[in-house]
Amino acid sequence: MKAEYDLSKMKSRKNPYAAKLKKSVTMCLSEDVIGYFKKMADETRVPYQSLINLYLRDCVFQHRKIDISWQTEC
């Protein structure tokens, strides 16, 4: 292995993974939701934002749909 490499003649190219990078968003979450993921983060030693992202990614891959139909009282 060389001690130094000359990179001045190296051709640049776009990052092929740039489209797969995360995008920062702002959202309001309930305190109990944040608390739930923070507790899980403490147990797993994974940042809670990463756990939320993993859960949402799993929903995408599983094609989960939320049921928000409200039940009426009789």
N, C-alpha and C positions, 0 to 999 in steps of 0.2 A: 504494500500500500504506500502511496506517495505521501510525503509530509505535507505537501500543498498541492492544490488543484487549481488550474486556470479556468475560471468559469466565464471569462469575458467573451468568449466565442460561442457560448451556449445559447441556443435559440430558446426564446420564451414561448410558452403556450398557456392557454387558459386552463384553470383548474377544472378537471372533469367532474369533480364532486361538488362544485359550487351550487348546483341546483338542489342538492340534497342537504344543504346546511340549514340550520334552524333559523327561524325568523322570530324576532322579538315582537311580542304583542302585549297590550295592556288589557287586563280583564278584571272584573270584580268578582271575587269568590266569597262565599259565606265563611264566617269565622270557623264554624264547625267543620267545613270541608278542609280548610287550611290546617286546622288542628289535627284532623284525621291523618292527612298526608305527612304532617310534621312528626307525629307520633310514629308512623310507619318508617319515616326517614331515620329516626333515632334507632329503631330496631334493626333496620337493614343497613345503616350507615351509607345510604344513598341520598343525595340532596332531594328535598321534597319536590322541587320543580321538575327534576328528572323523573320522579315517580309519577307525577301528574302527566308528563309527556308520554311515559311508557303506557300508562293506563289508556290515555286517549288514542295512542297508536294502536293498541290492542283492539280498541273499539272499531277503528278504521279497518284493520285487517279482518276482523270477524264480521264486518258489515252489520254491527249492532244498531238497532233503531230504538229510539226512546219512545215509550208509551206515555204521552202526556194527556190522555183523555181523562177528564174529570168525572168521577162518579157522583150522581145526584142522589140525594137522600129520598127515601120513599115516604 
